[in-house]
Structure formats: structure tokens, C-alpha cells
């Protein structure tokens, strides 16, 4: 395996040494072993799998809708069997690849059991994909719900894990619940509720409210991370939402993210877009000097100064 520590953008998250702070987020593009390996080869510091679920919904109408400022999607969880995922994760572990397993289930008890299986397969780190609002009936997330899932997983596995949360109502309380119950990091933000309407017919596109991602949410997520750091929280954060180029990565790090997830932009020219972001950030870092560590939280220091 390539040494991922001697690199201009080297950093660490969830105990994983990363050659770049750019992490590919969970989604349709990370549902295949071939894609995951190719994304790592294109420069990603790590890749998060599509969310593994013991009881995924039957094959249905999972669609994407491109918007001028991002994308709406009605996707949920991977339909691959847990056994297939565990075999895949074992191969990644044997090759010492920085792959983070995204996991979710219908109850905290089920998620604990899934976390045990994934850990036994050798996954070095997890992300709890508990905030997907595309579940049937939508999602009303609460601090109590976050606490229940986080506690169950913490009791079930010793490996580091991040809890993925969506920006929005009671985020501070949900985040505090995750940290108090044993989360090693936070991923912010999952998609937020979005709706598109056909102006000619009034028809609701995709048939309802689904997950919105892309450049439109970036200022919201930057503000949430900035506020978190200004409150003095030092929990590691993987920030993301609307990352399209090197300057987006620099902005997320500046407000206090420790690593930066990219996903929506990769739906156009997946490997080329990722390589452009990773290489562009390396060039940006060389041009500006310093390290990823120097960048993290510098906006907070400027405000305090």
C-alpha cells in the first residue's frame, strides 16, 4: 500500500492516516468495490461506503434530480447483502485501505448487531448513517434518537465511529447527544429537506420532499461548524456540502473541519472531478504554505484575535 502520511495534505480522522483531507462521502457512487478502489486511486484520503442496512427497502424508484444549485435524490440504502459487504470490507482491510463503513438499521439493537459484524470483517472505522431523511415517512430526528443509536453502537464495537447528522433544527443538542454517548467524530451535514416543483404544471418533482445536497447548503454547513468551534467544541468533524474545488476544501478546514467530504460534484466525471479537487488542493496548499493542521480552525483564531 502507498504510504499515506508523507504527502502535503496528510492528516488523520477516526484513527485513519489520510494522504488528503478529501474524503468521498456515502452514496450511489460508493456501492461498488471497483468504484471505491478507483476513487482511492484518484486521490481520495478515504472513502465512505454506501450505507449498509440489514433490511433495505425493495428495489424501487430511486432517482436523482439535478438542480442549478445541487441535486435532489430519493435514494436510501445499499441493497447488497451484509455478507457481501463483509467480504468486501475484509478485502479492503487486507489491503489496508482507508475505507469507512457507513451503517444503519431500523433500531438501535439491530444497528449494534450490524456494527459487530462489520467490525469483525475488519472495518477500521464506521459512520452511522442515521440521518437519511429519505426513509419511508421521512425522518424526525431528535437528540434522544441520536443518543439511542450512538449508545448501542458504542457498546457493540471498539472501533472509532462518526455520527452523520443533518444541519437543521436542534443540531446542537443532537451533536451533544452523539458526543456524550461515545461518538469519536461527527459528519456534518447529511442532506437536508428539499423540494422541486414543475412551474408549468405545479407537479412536485420526484413525488415529494427528499434529500438536497450541493453548493446551496455549503454556507449553512460552514456556519454550523464555525458556531460549533466558537462554542469551544473540539470533537473531530468531517464537514461537507457543496464541495466542488480546492477553495471549498480550504474553507471547510478554515472553519474547523478536520476532513472534508465530497460527493454530489462527483456525479459529473467522477474520477476526473475528484482528482481535480485533490490535486487542486495539494497545489493550493503548496502555494499558500503550511499544512492541513495549520489551516484547521484558522477562521476561529482570526475572529478571536
C-alpha positions as CSV (number, residue, x, y, z in Angstrom):
1,X,0.0,0.0,0.0
2,X,1.2,3.6,-0.8
3,X,2.4,5.5,2.3
4,X,-0.4,7.9,3.0
5,X,1.5,10.0,5.6
6,X,4.3,11.7,3.6
7,X,2.1,13.9,1.5
8,X,1.5,17.7,1.5
9,X,-2.2,17.2,2.6
10,X,-1.7,14.4,5.0
11,X,-4.0,14.3,8.0
12,X,-5.9,11.9,10.2
13,X,-9.6,11.1,11.0
14,X,-11.1,8.3,13.0
15,X,-7.6,6.9,13.6
16,X,-7.0,6.6,9.8
17,X,-3.9,8.2,8.3
18,X,-5.1,10.1,5.2
19,X,-3.0,11.3,2.3
20,X,-5.6,14.0,1.7
21,X,-8.3,15.6,3.8
22,X,-10.7,15.0,0.9
23,X,-13.0,12.0,1.8
24,X,-15.6,10.7,-0.6
25,X,-19.0,10.6,1.1
26,X,-21.5,7.8,1.2
27,X,-23.8,7.3,-1.8
28,X,-24.6,5.5,-5.0
29,X,-21.1,6.0,-6.3
30,X,-19.6,4.1,-3.3
31,X,-21.8,1.0,-3.6
32,X,-19.2,-1.0,-5.7
33,X,-15.8,-2.3,-4.7
34,X,-14.4,-1.2,-8.1
35,X,-15.5,2.3,-7.7
36,X,-14.2,2.6,-4.1
37,X,-10.8,1.4,-5.2
38,X,-10.8,3.7,-8.2
39,X,-11.8,6.7,-6.0
40,X,-8.9,6.0,-3.7
41,X,-6.6,5.7,-6.7
42,X,-7.8,9.1,-7.9
43,X,-6.6,10.7,-4.7
44,X,-9.3,10.4,-2.0
45,X,-7.9,10.3,1.5
46,X,-10.7,7.8,2.4
47,X,-14.0,6.6,1.0
48,X,-17.2,6.1,2.9
49,X,-19.3,3.1,1.6
50,X,-22.9,3.4,0.6
51,X,-24.9,2.8,3.8
52,X,-25.1,-0.9,4.7
53,X,-28.5,-1.9,6.1
54,X,-29.8,-5.3,7.3
55,X,-33.3,-4.6,5.8
56,X,-33.0,-2.3,2.9
57,X,-36.2,-1.3,1.1
58,X,-37.1,-3.4,-2.0
59,X,-35.9,-2.2,-5.4
60,X,-37.9,0.9,-6.2
61,X,-37.9,4.3,-7.7
62,X,-34.5,5.8,-6.6
63,X,-33.9,8.8,-8.7
64,X,-31.6,11.9,-8.9
65,X,-32.8,15.3,-10.0
66,X,-30.1,17.9,-11.0
67,X,-30.8,21.5,-10.0
68,X,-28.9,24.7,-10.8
69,X,-27.5,24.7,-7.2
70,X,-27.1,21.0,-6.5
71,X,-29.2,17.8,-6.6
72,X,-32.2,16.2,-5.1
73,X,-32.1,12.4,-4.6
74,X,-34.6,9.9,-3.4
75,X,-32.0,7.1,-2.7
76,X,-31.8,5.3,0.6
77,X,-29.5,2.3,1.5
78,X,-27.4,-0.3,-0.3
79,X,-29.3,-3.4,-1.4
80,X,-26.2,-5.6,-1.2
81,X,-26.4,-8.3,1.4
82,X,-24.4,-7.8,4.6
83,X,-22.4,-10.9,3.9
84,X,-21.3,-9.5,0.5
85,X,-20.3,-6.2,2.2
86,X,-18.4,-8.0,4.9
87,X,-16.4,-9.9,2.3
88,X,-15.7,-6.7,0.5
89,X,-14.6,-4.9,3.8
90,X,-12.3,-7.8,4.6
91,X,-10.5,-7.3,1.2
92,X,-10.2,-3.6,1.9
93,X,-8.8,-4.4,5.4
94,X,-6.3,-6.9,4.0
95,X,-5.1,-4.2,1.6
96,X,-5.1,-1.7,4.4
97,X,-7.3,0.7,2.5
98,X,-8.9,3.7,4.3
99,X,-12.5,2.7,3.8
100,X,-15.1,3.8,6.3
101,X,-18.2,1.6,6.5
102,X,-21.5,3.5,6.6
103,X,-24.1,1.6,8.6
104,X,-27.7,2.0,9.7
105,X,-30.6,-0.2,10.8
106,X,-34.3,0.0,11.8
107,X,-33.5,0.0,15.5
108,X,-30.5,0.7,17.8
109,X,-30.3,-3.0,18.7
110,X,-30.2,-4.0,15.0
111,X,-27.6,-1.4,14.3
112,X,-25.4,-2.7,17.2
113,X,-25.5,-6.2,15.7
114,X,-24.6,-4.8,12.3
115,X,-21.7,-2.8,13.8
116,X,-20.4,-6.0,15.4
117,X,-20.5,-7.9,12.1
118,X,-18.8,-5.0,10.2
119,X,-16.1,-4.7,12.9
120,X,-15.5,-8.4,12.8
121,X,-14.9,-8.1,9.0
122,X,-12.0,-5.8,9.7
123,X,-13.6,-2.3,9.0
124,X,-11.2,0.1,10.8
125,X,-13.9,2.9,11.2
126,X,-17.6,3.4,10.9
127,X,-20.0,6.2,10.0
128,X,-23.5,6.0,11.4
129,X,-25.8,6.9,8.6
130,X,-28.8,7.5,10.9
131,X,-30.0,10.9,9.5
132,X,-31.2,9.9,6.0
133,X,-34.5,11.7,5.6
134,X,-35.5,9.6,2.5
135,X,-36.7,6.8,4.8
136,X,-40.4,6.0,4.3
137,X,-42.4,8.5,6.2
138,X,-39.5,10.9,6.4
139,X,-37.3,11.5,9.5
140,X,-38.0,13.4,12.6
141,X,-34.5,13.3,14.2
142,X,-34.2,14.1,17.9
143,X,-31.3,14.1,20.4
144,X,-32.9,11.1,22.1
145,X,-32.9,9.1,18.9
146,X,-29.3,10.0,18.2
147,X,-28.3,9.1,21.8
148,X,-30.0,5.7,21.5
149,X,-28.3,4.7,18.3
150,X,-24.9,6.1,19.4
151,X,-25.0,4.3,22.7
152,X,-25.9,1.0,21.2
153,X,-23.0,1.1,18.7
154,X,-20.5,2.3,21.3
155,X,-21.4,-0.7,23.4
156,X,-21.0,-3.1,20.4
157,X,-17.7,-2.1,18.9
158,X,-14.4,-0.7,19.9
159,X,-13.5,0.9,16.6
160,X,-13.8,4.7,16.1
161,X,-17.0,5.9,14.5
162,X,-18.6,9.2,13.3
163,X,-22.3,10.0,13.6
164,X,-23.6,11.7,10.5
165,X,-26.0,14.5,11.2
166,X,-28.0,16.9,9.1
167,X,-27.9,20.6,9.6
168,X,-31.1,22.0,11.0
169,X,-33.4,22.1,14.0
170,X,-31.8,21.1,17.3
171,X,-28.4,20.3,15.7
172,X,-26.5,21.5,18.8
173,X,-28.5,19.1,21.0
174,X,-28.2,16.2,18.6
175,X,-24.5,16.7,18.3
176,X,-24.0,16.9,22.0
177,X,-26.0,13.7,22.4
178,X,-23.8,11.9,19.9
179,X,-20.6,13.0,21.6
180,X,-21.9,12.3,25.1
181,X,-22.9,8.8,24.1
182,X,-19.5,7.9,22.7
183,X,-19.1,9.2,19.1
184,X,-15.5,9.7,18.1
185,X,-16.4,12.3,15.4
186,X,-19.3,14.0,13.7
187,X,-20.0,14.1,10.0
188,X,-21.9,17.3,9.0
189,X,-24.0,17.6,7.0
190,X,-26.2,14.9,5.7
191,X,-28.7,16.0,3.0
192,X,-31.3,18.5,4.1
193,X,-35.0,18.6,3.1
194,X,-35.6,19.8,-0.4
195,X,-38.4,20.1,-2.9
196,X,-38.6,20.9,-6.6
197,X,-41.8,21.9,-8.4
198,X,-42.6,22.0,-12.1
199,X,-43.6,25.6,-12.7
200,X,-45.9,24.8,-15.6
201,X,-47.9,22.1,-14.0
202,X,-47.4,22.5,-10.3
203,X,-46.3,18.9,-10.1
204,X,-43.9,18.1,-7.2
205,X,-40.8,16.6,-8.8
206,X,-39.7,13.1,-7.6
207,X,-43.1,12.9,-5.8
208,X,-42.2,14.6,-2.5
209,X,-39.6,16.1,-0.2
210,X,-36.2,14.4,-0.5
211,X,-32.5,14.9,0.3
212,X,-31.0,18.1,-1.1
213,X,-27.2,18.4,-1.5
214,X,-24.8,20.6,-3.3
215,X,-23.5,24.2,-3.3
216,X,-26.7,25.6,-1.9
217,X,-26.1,24.0,1.5
218,X,-22.4,25.0,1.8
219,X,-22.9,28.3,3.6
220,X,-25.3,26.7,6.1
221,X,-22.9,23.9,7.0
222,X,-19.9,26.3,7.2
223,X,-21.9,28.4,9.7
224,X,-22.8,25.3,11.8
225,X,-19.2,24.2,12.0
226,X,-18.0,27.7,12.7
227,X,-20.5,28.0,15.6
228,X,-19.5,24.6,16.9
229,X,-15.9,25.6,17.1
230,X,-16.7,29.1,18.6
231,X,-18.6,27.3,21.4
232,X,-15.3,25.5,22.2
233,X,-16.1,22.0,21.0
234,X,-13.1,20.0,19.9
235,X,-14.9,16.9,18.6
236,X,-13.4,15.9,15.2
237,X,-15.6,16.9,12.3
238,X,-15.9,15.7,8.7
239,X,-17.5,18.6,7.1
240,X,-19.2,18.6,3.7
241,X,-21.8,20.0,1.4
242,X,-21.3,21.7,-1.9
243,X,-17.5,20.9,-2.3
244,X,-16.5,21.4,-5.9
245,X,-12.9,22.6,-5.8
246,X,-9.8,23.2,-3.7
247,X,-11.1,26.5,-2.3
248,X,-14.2,24.8,-0.9
249,X,-11.9,22.3,0.9
250,X,-9.8,25.2,2.3
251,X,-13.0,27.0,3.6
252,X,-14.2,23.9,5.4
253,X,-10.9,23.3,7.1
254,X,-10.6,27.0,8.0
255,X,-13.8,27.0,10.0
256,X,-12.7,23.9,11.9
257,X,-13.4,20.7,9.9
258,X,-10.7,18.1,10.3
259,X,-11.5,16.4,7.0
260,X,-13.8,17.3,4.1
261,X,-16.4,15.1,2.4
262,X,-17.2,15.5,-1.3
263,X,-20.0,13.7,-3.1
264,X,-22.5,15.5,-5.3
265,X,-19.9,17.0,-7.6
266,X,-18.6,13.5,-8.4
267,X,-21.8,12.7,-10.2
268,X,-20.2,14.6,-13.1
269,X,-17.0,13.0,-14.4
270,X,-16.5,11.1,-11.1
271,X,-12.7,10.3,-11.2
272,X,-11.8,13.4,-13.1
273,X,-13.7,15.7,-10.7
274,X,-12.2,14.0,-7.7
275,X,-8.7,14.2,-9.0
276,X,-9.2,17.8,-9.8
277,X,-10.3,18.6,-6.3
278,X,-7.5,16.6,-4.6
279,X,-4.7,17.8,-6.9
280,X,-6.1,21.3,-6.8
281,X,-6.0,21.3,-3.0
282,X,-2.4,20.0,-3.0
283,X,-1.4,22.8,-5.3
284,X,-3.3,25.3,-3.2
285,X,-1.6,24.1,-0.1
286,X,1.9,24.4,-1.7
287,X,1.1,27.9,-3.0
288,X,-0.1,29.1,0.4
289,X,2.4,27.2,2.5
290,X,1.8,25.4,5.8
291,X,-0.1,22.1,6.5
292,X,-3.6,20.9,6.9
293,X,-3.1,21.3,10.6
294,X,-2.2,25.0,10.1
295,X,-5.5,25.5,8.2
296,X,-7.9,23.8,10.6
297,X,-9.7,26.4,12.6
298,X,-7.8,29.4,11.4
299,X,-11.1,31.4,10.9
300,X,-11.9,31.0,14.6
301,X,-8.5,32.3,15.5
302,X,-8.9,35.3,13.3
303,X,-12.3,36.1,14.9
304,X,-10.9,35.7,18.4
305,X,-7.8,37.7,17.5
